[in-house]
């Protein structure tokens, strides 16, 4: 498979959602033979988990960037609301679209236990991020747990918003 294959799979997930990620669509997007993709992943479920993991890696890099931003440029984590807003992805169009895909994956994984491994490592990363934010803000670990749960709750709430509306708004930009 091409070197940036998983990045292209993640882009497909971002742009078309979970139902749009098929072996055939990925073969067309990457120029790879569908049979090779089928052999490599074995099932659409495993392909979705790998694509979502790639999205999670992107999100991890964004969280690292936010950590540096708040620690250096923003003068610390004094306003937890600002940290939450930045973390929920009110950035550029691509970042917001990726967040919508992550919301969709998160909601689907909660309904389909077979997809849970896709979100398990990401939730661990997110929990560690919020524990770090709480510690830097001189708050206890209970505040970190609260912020993590708030973040997940907001994501799940946002995943219940009609995706077509958000998609239309993003398309208009």
GUVOTOR-382200 format. One record per residue: residue number from 1; residue in three letters; x, y, z negated of N, C-alpha, C in turn. Coordinates in steps of 0.05 Angstrom, whole numbers, m for minus. Layout:
// residues N
<i=NUM	aa=ALA	neast=X	nnorth=Y	nup=Z	caeast=X	canorth=Y	caup=Z	ceast=X	cnorth=Y	cup=Z>
...
// end
This chain:
// residues 173
<i=1	aa=UNK	neast=17	nnorth=m24	nup=0	caeast=0	canorth=0	caup=0	ceast=18	cnorth=25	cup=0>
<i=2	aa=UNK	neast=8	nnorth=47	nup=12	caeast=24	canorth=71	caup=13	ceast=30	cnorth=82	cup=m15>
<i=3	aa=UNK	neast=52	nnorth=97	nup=m17	caeast=60	canorth=107	caup=m43	ceast=39	cnorth=124	cup=m58>
<i=4	aa=UNK	neast=24	nnorth=139	nup=m44	caeast=4	canorth=157	caup=m58	ceast=m24	cnorth=145	cup=m56>
<i=5	aa=UNK	neast=m25	nnorth=119	nup=m53	caeast=m51	canorth=105	caup=m50	ceast=m70	cnorth=111	cup=m73>
<i=6	aa=UNK	neast=m60	nnorth=108	nup=m98	caeast=m78	canorth=113	caup=m121	ceast=m87	cnorth=142	cup=m123>
<i=7	aa=UNK	neast=m69	nnorth=160	nup=m116	caeast=m78	canorth=188	caup=m115	ceast=m100	cnorth=192	cup=m96>
<i=8	aa=UNK	neast=m99	nnorth=179	nup=m73	caeast=m120	canorth=181	caup=m53	ceast=m146	cnorth=168	cup=m63>
<i=9	aa=UNK	neast=m143	nnorth=146	nup=m78	caeast=m166	canorth=133	caup=m90	ceast=m179	cnorth=151	cup=m110>
<i=10	aa=UNK	neast=m163	nnorth=164	nup=m126	caeast=m173	canorth=183	caup=m146	ceast=m187	cnorth=207	cup=m132>
<i=11	aa=UNK	neast=m176	nnorth=216	nup=m110	caeast=m189	canorth=238	caup=m95	ceast=m216	cnorth=229	cup=m85>
<i=12	aa=UNK	neast=m217	nnorth=204	nup=m75	caeast=m242	canorth=193	caup=m65	ceast=m263	cnorth=192	cup=m88>
<i=13	aa=UNK	neast=m254	nnorth=183	nup=m111	caeast=m272	canorth=182	caup=m134	ceast=m282	cnorth=210	cup=m141>
<i=14	aa=UNK	neast=m263	nnorth=229	nup=m141	caeast=m270	canorth=257	caup=m147	ceast=m290	cnorth=268	cup=m127>
<i=15	aa=UNK	neast=m285	nnorth=263	nup=m101	caeast=m301	canorth=275	caup=m80	ceast=m328	cnorth=261	cup=m75>
<i=16	aa=UNK	neast=m329	nnorth=235	nup=m79	caeast=m353	canorth=219	caup=m72	ceast=m367	cnorth=206	cup=m95>
<i=17	aa=UNK	neast=m355	nnorth=207	nup=m119	caeast=m367	canorth=195	caup=m142	ceast=m363	cnorth=165	cup=m142>
<i=18	aa=UNK	neast=m373	nnorth=152	nup=m163	caeast=m368	canorth=123	caup=m166	ceast=m380	cnorth=107	cup=m143>
<i=19	aa=UNK	neast=m403	nnorth=114	nup=m135	caeast=m416	canorth=98	caup=m113	ceast=m403	cnorth=102	cup=m86>
<i=20	aa=UNK	neast=m388	nnorth=124	nup=m83	caeast=m374	canorth=129	caup=m58	ceast=m347	cnorth=116	cup=m56>
<i=21	aa=UNK	neast=m337	nnorth=104	nup=m77	caeast=m312	canorth=90	caup=m76	ceast=m317	cnorth=61	cup=m68>
<i=22	aa=UNK	neast=m312	nnorth=55	nup=m43	caeast=m314	canorth=28	caup=m33	ceast=m287	cnorth=20	cup=m20>
<i=23	aa=UNK	neast=m283	nnorth=m5	nup=m17	caeast=m259	canorth=m14	caup=m4	ceast=m257	cnorth=m3	cup=24>
<i=24	aa=UNK	neast=m280	nnorth=m3	nup=38	caeast=m280	canorth=7	caup=66	ceast=m274	cnorth=36	cup=67>
<i=25	aa=UNK	neast=m286	nnorth=52	nup=49	caeast=m281	canorth=81	caup=48	ceast=m252	cnorth=87	cup=42>
<i=26	aa=UNK	neast=m241	nnorth=72	nup=23	caeast=m213	canorth=76	caup=16	ceast=m195	cnorth=68	cup=39>
<i=27	aa=UNK	neast=m202	nnorth=46	nup=53	caeast=m186	canorth=38	caup=77	ceast=m186	cnorth=61	cup=97>
<i=28	aa=UNK	neast=m209	nnorth=73	nup=102	caeast=m211	canorth=95	caup=122	ceast=m195	cnorth=119	cup=112>
<i=29	aa=UNK	neast=m196	nnorth=125	nup=86	caeast=m182	canorth=149	caup=76	ceast=m152	cnorth=145	cup=76>
<i=30	aa=UNK	neast=m143	nnorth=121	nup=71	caeast=m114	canorth=117	caup=68	ceast=m100	cnorth=105	cup=93>
<i=31	aa=UNK	neast=m117	nnorth=94	nup=111	caeast=m105	canorth=81	caup=135	ceast=m95	cnorth=53	cup=128>
<i=32	aa=UNK	neast=m101	nnorth=43	nup=105	caeast=m93	canorth=16	caup=97	ceast=m114	cnorth=m4	cup=105>
<i=33	aa=UNK	neast=m106	nnorth=m28	nup=111	caeast=m126	canorth=m49	caup=119	ceast=m144	cnorth=m55	cup=95>
<i=34	aa=UNK	neast=m170	nnorth=m58	nup=100	caeast=m189	canorth=m65	caup=79	ceast=m182	cnorth=m91	cup=66>
<i=35	aa=UNK	neast=m172	nnorth=m110	nup=82	caeast=m164	canorth=m136	caup=71	ceast=m142	cnorth=m134	cup=51>
<i=36	aa=UNK	neast=m123	nnorth=m116	nup=56	caeast=m101	canorth=m112	caup=37	ceast=m111	cnorth=m100	cup=11>
<i=37	aa=UNK	neast=m130	nnorth=m81	nup=13	caeast=m141	canorth=m69	caup=m11	ceast=m157	cnorth=m90	cup=m27>
<i=38	aa=UNK	neast=m172	nnorth=m106	nup=m12	caeast=m188	canorth=m128	caup=m25	ceast=m169	cnorth=m147	cup=m39>
<i=39	aa=UNK	neast=m147	nnorth=m154	nup=m26	caeast=m128	canorth=m173	caup=m38	ceast=m115	cnorth=m160	cup=m63>
<i=40	aa=UNK	neast=m108	nnorth=m135	nup=m61	caeast=m94	canorth=m121	caup=m83	ceast=m111	cnorth=m118	cup=m108>
<i=41	aa=UNK	neast=m137	nnorth=m112	nup=m104	caeast=m154	canorth=m106	caup=m127	ceast=m174	cnorth=m128	cup=m133>
<i=42	aa=UNK	neast=m182	nnorth=m143	nup=m114	caeast=m200	canorth=m166	caup=m119	ceast=m230	cnorth=m159	cup=m122>
<i=43	aa=UNK	neast=m236	nnorth=m135	nup=m132	caeast=m263	canorth=m127	caup=m135	ceast=m265	cnorth=m97	cup=m136>
<i=44	aa=UNK	neast=m289	nnorth=m87	nup=m130	caeast=m294	canorth=m58	caup=m131	ceast=m290	cnorth=m48	cup=m160>
<i=45	aa=UNK	neast=m298	nnorth=m64	nup=m179	caeast=m295	canorth=m56	caup=m207	ceast=m266	cnorth=m51	cup=m214>
<i=46	aa=UNK	neast=m248	nnorth=m69	nup=m206	caeast=m219	canorth=m64	caup=m212	ceast=m209	cnorth=m40	cup=m197>
<i=47	aa=UNK	neast=m219	nnorth=m35	nup=m173	caeast=m211	canorth=m12	caup=m158	ceast=m220	cnorth=14	cup=m172>
<i=48	aa=UNK	neast=m245	nnorth=14	nup=m182	caeast=m255	canorth=37	caup=m197	ceast=m238	cnorth=42	cup=m222>
<i=49	aa=UNK	neast=m231	nnorth=21	nup=m236	caeast=m215	canorth=24	caup=m260	ceast=m188	cnorth=37	cup=m254>
<i=50	aa=UNK	neast=m176	nnorth=27	nup=m232	caeast=m150	canorth=38	caup=m224	ceast=m152	cnorth=67	cup=m215>
<i=51	aa=UNK	neast=m174	nnorth=74	nup=m200	caeast=m178	canorth=102	caup=m191	ceast=m183	cnorth=120	cup=m215>
<i=52	aa=UNK	neast=m199	nnorth=110	nup=m234	caeast=m205	canorth=126	caup=m258	ceast=m180	cnorth=130	cup=m274>
<i=53	aa=UNK	neast=m163	nnorth=109	nup=m276	caeast=m138	canorth=111	caup=m291	ceast=m120	cnorth=133	cup=m279>
<i=54	aa=UNK	neast=m121	nnorth=135	nup=m253	caeast=m105	canorth=156	caup=m239	ceast=m116	cnorth=184	cup=m246>
<i=55	aa=UNK	neast=m143	nnorth=186	nup=m247	caeast=m155	canorth=212	caup=m256	ceast=m147	cnorth=218	cup=m284>
<i=56	aa=UNK	neast=m147	nnorth=197	nup=m301	caeast=m139	canorth=201	caup=m329	ceast=m110	cnorth=211	cup=m331>
<i=57	aa=UNK	neast=m93	nnorth=200	nup=m315	caeast=m65	canorth=209	caup=m315	ceast=m63	cnorth=239	cup=m307>
<i=58	aa=UNK	neast=m79	nnorth=247	nup=m288	caeast=m80	canorth=275	caup=m280	ceast=m89	cnorth=292	cup=m304>
<i=59	aa=UNK	neast=m110	nnorth=282	nup=m318	caeast=m121	canorth=297	caup=m340	ceast=m100	cnorth=298	cup=m363>
<i=60	aa=UNK	neast=m85	nnorth=277	nup=m367	caeast=m64	canorth=277	caup=m387	ceast=m43	cnorth=298	cup=m381>
<i=61	aa=UNK	neast=m36	nnorth=301	nup=m355	caeast=m17	canorth=322	caup=m348	ceast=m29	cnorth=350	cup=m354>
<i=62	aa=UNK	neast=m55	nnorth=353	nup=m349	caeast=m68	canorth=379	caup=m355	ceast=m68	cnorth=384	cup=m385>
<i=63	aa=UNK	neast=m73	nnorth=363	nup=m401	caeast=m73	canorth=367	caup=m430	ceast=m45	cnorth=374	cup=m440>
<i=64	aa=UNK	neast=m24	nnorth=362	nup=m428	caeast=3	canorth=370	caup=m435	ceast=8	cnorth=399	cup=m428>
<i=65	aa=UNK	neast=m2	nnorth=408	nup=m405	caeast=1	canorth=436	caup=m397	ceast=m14	cnorth=454	cup=m416>
<i=66	aa=UNK	neast=m38	nnorth=446	nup=m425	caeast=m52	canorth=462	caup=m444	ceast=m38	cnorth=464	cup=m471>
<i=67	aa=UNK	neast=m26	nnorth=442	nup=m479	caeast=m11	canorth=442	caup=m504	ceast=11	cnorth=462	cup=m503>
<i=68	aa=UNK	neast=26	nnorth=462	nup=m481	caeast=48	canorth=482	caup=m478	ceast=37	cnorth=510	cup=m476>
<i=69	aa=UNK	neast=15	nnorth=514	nup=m462	caeast=3	canorth=540	caup=m459	ceast=m5	cnorth=552	cup=m486>
<i=70	aa=UNK	neast=m20	nnorth=536	nup=m501	caeast=m29	canorth=546	caup=m527	ceast=m7	cnorth=549	cup=m547>
<i=71	aa=UNK	neast=13	nnorth=532	nup=m546	caeast=35	canorth=534	caup=m565	ceast=53	cnorth=558	cup=m559>
<i=72	aa=UNK	neast=56	nnorth=565	nup=m533	caeast=75	canorth=586	caup=m525	ceast=61	cnorth=611	cup=m517>
<i=73	aa=UNK	neast=47	nnorth=610	nup=m494	caeast=35	canorth=634	caup=m482	ceast=12	cnorth=646	cup=m497>
<i=74	aa=UNK	neast=m5	nnorth=629	nup=m508	caeast=m29	canorth=640	caup=m521	ceast=m25	cnorth=645	cup=m551>
<i=75	aa=UNK	neast=m1	nnorth=641	nup=m561	caeast=5	canorth=647	caup=m589	ceast=m6	cnorth=627	cup=m609>
<i=76	aa=UNK	neast=m11	nnorth=603	nup=m600	caeast=m21	canorth=583	caup=m619	ceast=m50	cnorth=576	cup=m614>
<i=77	aa=UNK	neast=m59	nnorth=559	nup=m632	caeast=m86	canorth=548	caup=m630	ceast=m105	cnorth=563	cup=m649>
<i=78	aa=UNK	neast=m105	nnorth=589	nup=m648	caeast=m121	canorth=604	caup=m667	ceast=m150	cnorth=603	cup=m662>
<i=79	aa=UNK	neast=m158	nnorth=601	nup=m637	caeast=m187	canorth=600	caup=m630	ceast=m193	cnorth=573	cup=m618>
<i=80	aa=UNK	neast=m204	nnorth=555	nup=m635	caeast=m210	canorth=528	caup=m626	ceast=m231	cnorth=527	cup=m603>
<i=81	aa=UNK	neast=m249	nnorth=547	nup=m602	caeast=m268	canorth=549	caup=m581	ceast=m254	cnorth=553	cup=m554>
<i=82	aa=UNK	neast=m233	nnorth=569	nup=m553	caeast=m218	canorth=573	caup=m529	ceast=m205	cnorth=547	cup=m520>
<i=83	aa=UNK	neast=m194	nnorth=532	nup=m539	caeast=m182	canorth=507	caup=m533	ceast=m202	cnorth=488	cup=m521>
<i=84	aa=UNK	neast=m226	nnorth=487	nup=m533	caeast=m247	canorth=469	caup=m523	ceast=m255	cnorth=477	cup=m494>
<i=85	aa=UNK	neast=m259	nnorth=503	nup=m490	caeast=m267	canorth=512	caup=m463	ceast=m246	cnorth=505	cup=m442>
<i=86	aa=UNK	neast=m221	nnorth=510	nup=m449	caeast=m200	canorth=503	caup=m430	ceast=m198	cnorth=473	cup=m425>
<i=87	aa=UNK	neast=m202	nnorth=458	nup=m446	caeast=m199	canorth=429	caup=m443	ceast=m222	cnorth=417	cup=m427>
<i=88	aa=UNK	neast=m246	nnorth=429	nup=m429	caeast=m268	canorth=418	caup=m414	ceast=m267	cnorth=424	cup=m384>
<i=89	aa=UNK	neast=m246	nnorth=438	nup=m376	caeast=m242	canorth=441	caup=m347	ceast=m256	cnorth=463	cup=m333>
<i=90	aa=UNK	neast=m257	nnorth=486	nup=m345	caeast=m269	canorth=509	caup=m331	ceast=m247	cnorth=522	cup=m314>
<i=91	aa=UNK	neast=m233	nnorth=506	nup=m299	caeast=m212	canorth=516	caup=m282	ceast=m221	cnorth=519	cup=m253>
<i=92	aa=UNK	neast=m203	nnorth=511	nup=m235	caeast=m209	canorth=514	caup=m207	ceast=m229	cnorth=492	cup=m198>
<i=93	aa=UNK	neast=m238	nnorth=494	nup=m173	caeast=m258	canorth=476	caup=m163	ceast=m250	cnorth=447	cup=m165>
<i=94	aa=UNK	neast=m225	nnorth=441	nup=m157	caeast=m216	canorth=414	caup=m158	ceast=m216	cnorth=402	cup=m186>
<i=95	aa=UNK	neast=m208	nnorth=418	nup=m205	caeast=m207	canorth=409	caup=m233	ceast=m236	cnorth=404	cup=m243>
<i=96	aa=UNK	neast=m254	nnorth=422	nup=m237	caeast=m282	canorth=418	caup=m246	ceast=m295	cnorth=394	cup=m233>
<i=97	aa=UNK	neast=m288	nnorth=390	nup=m207	caeast=m299	canorth=366	caup=m193	ceast=m288	cnorth=341	cup=m205>
<i=98	aa=UNK	neast=m262	nnorth=341	nup=m212	caeast=m250	canorth=318	caup=m226	ceast=m264	cnorth=312	cup=m252>
<i=99	aa=UNK	neast=m270	nnorth=333	nup=m267	caeast=m284	canorth=330	caup=m292	ceast=m312	cnorth=317	cup=m288>
<i=100	aa=UNK	neast=m326	nnorth=326	nup=m267	caeast=m352	canorth=313	caup=m261	ceast=m348	cnorth=284	cup=m256>
<i=101	aa=UNK	neast=m327	nnorth=276	nup=m241	caeast=m322	canorth=248	caup=m236	ceast=m316	cnorth=233	cup=m262>
<i=102	aa=UNK	neast=m301	nnorth=246	nup=m280	caeast=m295	canorth=233	caup=m306	ceast=m320	cnorth=231	cup=m323>
<i=103	aa=UNK	neast=m337	nnorth=251	nup=m322	caeast=m362	canorth=249	caup=m337	ceast=m379	cnorth=226	cup=m327>
<i=104	aa=UNK	neast=m380	nnorth=223	nup=m300	caeast=m395	canorth=201	caup=m289	ceast=m384	cnorth=174	cup=m297>
<i=105	aa=UNK	neast=m357	nnorth=172	nup=m296	caeast=m344	canorth=147	caup=m304	ceast=m349	cnorth=141	cup=m333>
<i=106	aa=UNK	neast=m347	nnorth=161	nup=m349	caeast=m351	canorth=158	caup=m378	ceast=m380	cnorth=148	cup=m383>
<i=107	aa=UNK	neast=m399	nnorth=160	nup=m371	caeast=m427	canorth=152	caup=m376	ceast=m432	cnorth=123	cup=m365>
<i=108	aa=UNK	neast=m420	nnorth=117	nup=m342	caeast=m424	canorth=90	caup=m330	ceast=m410	cnorth=69	cup=m347>
<i=109	aa=UNK	neast=m386	nnorth=76	nup=m358	caeast=m372	canorth=56	caup=m374	ceast=m387	cnorth=50	cup=m400>
<i=110	aa=UNK	neast=m401	nnorth=69	nup=m410	caeast=m417	canorth=64	caup=m434	ceast=m441	cnorth=45	cup=m428>
<i=111	aa=UNK	neast=m450	nnorth=46	nup=m404	caeast=m472	canorth=28	caup=m396	ceast=m462	cnorth=1	cup=m385>
<i=112	aa=UNK	neast=m437	nnorth=0	nup=m378	caeast=m426	canorth=m25	caup=m366	ceast=m400	cnorth=m32	cup=m381>
<i=113	aa=UNK	neast=m401	nnorth=m49	nup=m401	caeast=m378	canorth=m56	caup=m417	ceast=m353	cnorth=m65	cup=m400>
<i=114	aa=UNK	neast=m358	nnorth=m76	nup=m376	caeast=m335	canorth=m85	caup=m360	ceast=m318	cnorth=m61	cup=m352>
<i=115	aa=UNK	neast=m329	nnorth=m37	nup=m350	caeast=m314	canorth=m13	caup=m343	ceast=m301	cnorth=1	cup=m366>
<i=116	aa=UNK	neast=m306	nnorth=m9	nup=m390	caeast=m296	canorth=4	caup=m414	ceast=m266	cnorth=7	cup=m414>
<i=117	aa=UNK	neast=m251	nnorth=m13	nup=m404	caeast=m221	canorth=m10	caup=m404	ceast=m212	cnorth=15	cup=m390>
<i=118	aa=UNK	neast=m228	nnorth=25	nup=m371	caeast=m221	canorth=49	caup=m356	ceast=m220	cnorth=73	cup=m374>
<i=119	aa=UNK	neast=m237	nnorth=74	nup=m394	caeast=m238	canorth=98	caup=m411	ceast=m223	cnorth=95	cup=m437>
<i=120	aa=UNK	neast=m216	nnorth=70	nup=m444	caeast=m204	canorth=65	caup=m470	ceast=m178	cnorth=80	cup=m474>
<i=121	aa=UNK	neast=m159	nnorth=78	nup=m455	caeast=m134	canorth=92	caup=m459	ceast=m137	cnorth=122	cup=m458>
<i=122	aa=UNK	neast=m155	nnorth=131	nup=m441	caeast=m160	canorth=160	caup=m439	ceast=m171	cnorth=171	cup=m465>
<i=123	aa=UNK	neast=m190	nnorth=157	nup=m477	caeast=m201	canorth=167	caup=m502	ceast=m180	cnorth=168	cup=m524>
<i=124	aa=UNK	neast=m161	nnorth=148	nup=m524	caeast=m139	canorth=149	caup=m543	ceast=m122	cnorth=174	cup=m539>
<i=125	aa=UNK	neast=m116	nnorth=180	nup=m514	caeast=m100	canorth=204	caup=m508	ceast=m115	cnorth=229	cup=m517>
<i=126	aa=UNK	neast=m141	nnorth=230	nup=m511	caeast=m157	canorth=253	caup=m519	ceast=m158	cnorth=257	cup=m549>
<i=127	aa=UNK	neast=m161	nnorth=234	nup=m563	caeast=m162	canorth=235	caup=m593	ceast=m135	cnorth=246	cup=m603>
<i=128	aa=UNK	neast=m113	nnorth=237	nup=m592	caeast=m86	canorth=246	caup=m601	ceast=m83	cnorth=276	cup=m595>
<i=129	aa=UNK	neast=m93	nnorth=285	nup=m572	caeast=m92	canorth=314	caup=m566	ceast=m107	cnorth=330	cup=m587>
<i=130	aa=UNK	neast=m131	nnorth=322	nup=m594	caeast=m147	canorth=338	caup=m613	ceast=m135	cnorth=336	cup=m642>
<i=131	aa=UNK	neast=m122	nnorth=313	nup=m648	caeast=m109	canorth=312	caup=m674	ceast=m85	cnorth=331	cup=m675>
<i=132	aa=UNK	neast=m71	nnorth=334	nup=m653	caeast=m49	canorth=353	caup=m651	ceast=m59	cnorth=381	cup=m653>
<i=133	aa=UNK	neast=m81	nnorth=387	nup=m639	caeast=m93	canorth=414	caup=m640	ceast=m100	cnorth=421	cup=m669>
<i=134	aa=UNK	neast=m113	nnorth=402	nup=m683	caeast=m121	canorth=407	caup=m711	ceast=m97	cnorth=411	cup=m728>
<i=135	aa=UNK	neast=m76	nnorth=395	nup=m725	caeast=m52	canorth=397	caup=m741	ceast=m38	cnorth=424	cup=m737>
<i=136	aa=UNK	neast=m37	nnorth=432	nup=m711	caeast=m24	canorth=458	caup=m705	ceast=m40	cnorth=482	cup=m716>
<i=137	aa=UNK	neast=m66	nnorth=477	nup=m719	caeast=m84	canorth=498	caup=m729	ceast=m87	cnorth=496	cup=m760>
<i=138	aa=UNK	neast=m69	nnorth=480	nup=m772	caeast=m69	canorth=476	caup=m801	ceast=m96	cnorth=465	cup=m811>
<i=139	aa=UNK	neast=m107	nnorth=448	nup=m796	caeast=m132	canorth=435	caup=m803	ceast=m126	cnorth=405	cup=m809>
<i=140	aa=UNK	neast=m143	nnorth=392	nup=m823	caeast=m139	canorth=364	caup=m829	ceast=m147	cnorth=346	cup=m806>
<i=141	aa=UNK	neast=m141	nnorth=320	nup=m810	caeast=m147	canorth=301	caup=m788	ceast=m177	cnorth=299	cup=m784>
<i=142	aa=UNK	neast=m193	nnorth=305	nup=m804	caeast=m222	canorth=304	caup=m801	ceast=m231	cnorth=324	cup=m780>
<i=143	aa=UNK	neast=m218	nnorth=347	nup=m779	caeast=m224	canorth=367	caup=m759	ceast=m217	cnorth=357	cup=m731>
<i=144	aa=UNK	neast=m194	nnorth=343	nup=m729	caeast=m186	canorth=331	caup=m704	ceast=m206	cnorth=311	cup=m694>
<i=145	aa=UNK	neast=m216	nnorth=294	nup=m712	caeast=m237	canorth=274	caup=m705	ceast=m262	cnorth=289	cup=m696>
<i=146	aa=UNK	neast=m270	nnorth=310	nup=m711	caeast=m294	canorth=325	caup=m703	ceast=m291	cnorth=337	cup=m675>
<i=147	aa=UNK	neast=m267	nnorth=349	nup=m669	caeast=m263	canorth=361	caup=m643	ceast=m264	cnorth=340	cup=m621>
<i=148	aa=UNK	neast=m252	nnorth=317	nup=m626	caeast=m252	canorth=295	caup=m607	ceast=m281	cnorth=286	cup=m601>
<i=149	aa=UNK	neast=m296	nnorth=282	nup=m623	caeast=m324	canorth=274	caup=m619	ceast=m341	cnorth=295	cup=m606>
<i=150	aa=UNK	neast=m335	nnorth=320	nup=m612	caeast=m349	canorth=342	caup=m599	ceast=m343	cnorth=342	cup=m569>
<i=151	aa=UNK	neast=m318	nnorth=339	nup=m562	caeast=m310	canorth=338	caup=m534	ceast=m324	cnorth=315	cup=m520>
<i=152	aa=UNK	neast=m324	nnorth=291	nup=m531	caeast=m338	canorth=268	caup=m519	ceast=m368	cnorth=274	cup=m516>
<i=153	aa=UNK	neast=m380	nnorth=285	nup=m538	caeast=m408	canorth=290	caup=m537	ceast=m415	cnorth=311	cup=m515>
<i=154	aa=UNK	neast=m399	nnorth=331	nup=m512	caeast=m404	canorth=351	caup=m491	ceast=m400	cnorth=339	cup=m464>
<i=155	aa=UNK	neast=m380	nnorth=321	nup=m461	caeast=m377	canorth=308	caup=m435	ceast=m401	cnorth=291	cup=m428>
<i=156	aa=UNK	neast=m411	nnorth=276	nup=m447	caeast=m434	canorth=259	caup=m442	ceast=m459	cnorth=275	cup=m437>
<i=157	aa=UNK	neast=m462	nnorth=297	nup=m451	caeast=m484	canorth=315	caup=m446	ceast=m482	cnorth=326	cup=m418>
<i=158	aa=UNK	neast=m459	nnorth=335	nup=m410	caeast=m455	canorth=346	caup=m384	ceast=m459	cnorth=326	cup=m362>
<i=159	aa=UNK	neast=m454	nnorth=300	nup=m368	caeast=m458	canorth=280	caup=m348	ceast=m487	cnorth=275	cup=m343>
<i=160	aa=UNK	neast=m504	nnorth=283	nup=m362	caeast=m533	canorth=281	caup=m358	ceast=m545	cnorth=303	cup=m341>
<i=161	aa=UNK	neast=m529	nnorth=324	nup=m336	caeast=m538	canorth=346	caup=m319	ceast=m540	cnorth=335	cup=m290>
<i=162	aa=UNK	neast=m560	nnorth=343	nup=m276	caeast=m564	canorth=333	caup=m249	ceast=m539	cnorth=339	cup=m232>
<i=163	aa=UNK	neast=m524	nnorth=318	nup=m224	caeast=m499	canorth=323	caup=m210	ceast=m503	cnorth=338	cup=m184>
<i=164	aa=UNK	neast=m526	nnorth=335	nup=m171	caeast=m531	canorth=349	caup=m146	ceast=m530	cnorth=380	cup=m150>
<i=165	aa=UNK	neast=m539	nnorth=389	nup=m172	caeast=m539	canorth=418	caup=m178	ceast=m511	cnorth=428	cup=m180>
<i=166	aa=UNK	neast=m495	nnorth=414	nup=m197	caeast=m467	canorth=422	caup=m200	ceast=m452	cnorth=420	cup=m173>
<i=167	aa=UNK	neast=m457	nnorth=398	nup=m159	caeast=m445	canorth=395	caup=m133	ceast=m452	cnorth=417	cup=m113>
<i=168	aa=UNK	neast=m476	nnorth=426	nup=m114	caeast=m485	canorth=448	caup=m97	ceast=m470	cnorth=473	cup=m104>
<i=169	aa=UNK	neast=m468	nnorth=479	nup=m130	caeast=m454	canorth=503	caup=m139	ceast=m425	cnorth=502	cup=m131>
<i=170	aa=UNK	neast=m412	nnorth=479	nup=m134	caeast=m384	canorth=477	caup=m125	ceast=m381	cnorth=480	cup=m95>
<i=171	aa=UNK	neast=m400	nnorth=470	nup=m80	caeast=m399	canorth=472	caup=m51	ceast=m402	cnorth=501	cup=m42>
<i=172	aa=UNK	neast=m416	nnorth=517	nup=m57	caeast=m420	canorth=545	caup=m50	ceast=m396	cnorth=562	cup=m55>
<i=173	aa=UNK	neast=m377	nnorth=552	nup=m72	caeast=m353	canorth=569	caup=m78	ceast=m333	cnorth=569	cup=m55>
// end
